[in-house]
Amino acid sequence: MSIRRLPEHLVNRIAAGEVVERPASALKELVENAVDAGATRIAVRLAGGGTDLVEVTDDGCGMTPEDMALALERHATSKLPDEAIENVSTLGFRGEALPSIASVARMTLESRVRGSEGWARVVDNGVVVSEGPAAIPPGTRVRVEGLFERVPARRKFLRSPRSEFAACLDVVKRLAMARPDIGFSVEHDGRRSLGVSGGETLPDRVAALTDRGLVDNGVGIDFVREGIGLGGIAGLPTFNRGVADHQYLFVNGRPVKDRLLIGAIRGAYAEMMPRDRHAVVALFLDVPPDAVDVNVHPAKTEVRFRDPAMVRGLIVSGLRRALDEAGHRSQSAPESALAAWTQEQSPSPSGEGLGWGRVPQDEAPAFWSAVPTPNPSPEGEGLSVDQRSYAINERRSFFTPPPQARAEPAYAPPPETIDFPLGVARGQVAKTYIVAESPDGLILVDQHAAHERLVLERMRKAMASGGVSSQALLLPEVIELDEPACDRLEARAAELSEFGLDLDRFGPHAMLVRGVPAMLGQSDVTGLVTDLADELAAFDEALSLKERLDHVAATMACHGSVRAGRILSVAEMNALLREMEITPHSGQCNHGRPTWVKLAHGDIEKLFGRK
């Protein structure tokens, strides 16, 4: 069999298989060309999810008729003035997009340079069918119709119009996010789906294209190391999503999808977010051109770094620093809780809807009044709950429920709330939740989740300064485990001793615990060692030592925390709130759940129909 040179139209069709995978791929190439042309406004029109029509109009520099003819040839581009491809600064540079798209669709290319006449050129599946003058404002308009219409093998692999439109919209969002100075609009089947004006700030543009709540629930990032800059905005750990479609990554203004970067984000949010949840972030990396290779794939969505470990460390450090500065912040509004409350039925006169149950009219006591008994304490203050009795007055048409809780005696005036972001403790609910009053609302704190985070941060701080002190047990405790679990603990005994856990092997199936971390207090030693053995079994060997130690510290902190069901004094509750205010990441526990939620005064007024 002899070797032959393939015809130009077949070469373009083969290239289209790499560059034009679906309508979103074609749209990406066209919008990138518009951005590179210096456009300030880019309008996109779609029909049938982009399969029937993809049209991109810009107000960029435009092309002359000669440039238009050259642009439809393979490997012809204006974006590489010399052969230094490693210094490319534009989104496009390969010179394959326009001829590849024109080989599998009907393309109408119209363009006009300011101060000259417009020109149009029509290419039908690789064949030029017409060209001539065109009435068009300065800029360029590219119209792609019937994508893959004559390539049924490719067309049958396209998804539904709805799915293809979603992919197209995602492409435009990512490009629009990278360039807040450019206005973008998207119209699908005659309906406007996206519109952002140019000249916005980066946080505003990111929030407009992702979630408006990101402005109030995100932190800005500005971090530089070894000539590489990291900017953008990162959502708080409690402001997360069930899928990773709200993670936007950019390298030198180019939207990318890179495993290294995604793994770095996951590492930065480790121990602050549940494993099945994903952060909301928009990260912008500015890397010297010679330190990154953008010519990895024809679609230009993949990059390769010269020093990937340094880039990963930069992202983890930058995100951690920004989240550290967030302090005790958590998601600002408990929308799910409010929704659950507001969906409750309105209370009926008989008490239904308030949790009191239906009380027959002829059996319900009309009114309870508390008759206090003097407290026999020397101070003579407060009421004795055990000696309190209730007298039933005469029946009336309404009733008031008896008091179900008590307030502690106020020996001193309650402190003002204005100086404390998390307010001042007013009580405890279900022996689990602290109720605090802040200047602008009501705050509920999960005491176990909050203290768990505080203990973990204390342990990390102690580790950074030389190790966690150990408290020797009066009688060493023997923990029976299976042999593999004992082997794992024995192999990590040196690392565990740095956390204050002193243990030795005690036969094939047991471990002897001589000391525990002093900051854990009276903890369940058996449960702690058992959980540590399970954590060590789940470790990935690829994890760094620091990541493995973080897992150990998180497990220990969980066992050393204030448990749900423990009654706290007001002083203890306030001490917990004050420490939360100065501790990084205290807005979420070690498992990623929120430690506190807030009901603003406006939210409370809505619940009671005052607003």
Secondary structure, DSSP 8 states (H G I E B T S, - for coil): -------HHHHHHHHHHHH-SSHHHHHHHHHHHHHHTT-SEEEEEEEGGGTSEEEEEE-S----HHHHHHHTSTT--SS-SSS-GGG--SS--SS-HHHHHHTSSEEEEEEE-TTS-EEEEEEETTEEEEEEEE---SEEEEEEESTTTT-HHHHTT---HHHHHHHHHHHHHHHHHH-TTSEEEEEETTEEEEEE-SS--HHHHHHHHS-GGGTTSEEEEEEEETTEEEEEEEE-TTSEESSSTTEEEEETTEEE--HHHHHHHHHHTTTSS-TT-EE-EEEEEE--GGGEE--SSTT----EESSHHHHHHHHHHHHHHHHHHHTT---S--HHHHHHHHTS----TT-TTTTS----TTTS-S-EEEE--B--STT--SB-STT-EEEE----S-------S-----SS----STT-TT-EEEEEETTTEEEEEETTEEEEEEHHHHHHHHHHHHHHHHHHTT---EEEEEEEEEEE--HHHHHHHHHTHHHHHHTT-EEEE-STTEEEEEEEEGGG-S--HHHHHHHHHHHHHH--TTS-HHHHHHHHHHHHHHHTS--TT----HHHHHHHHHHHHTSTTTTB-TTS-BSEEEEEHHHHHHHTT--
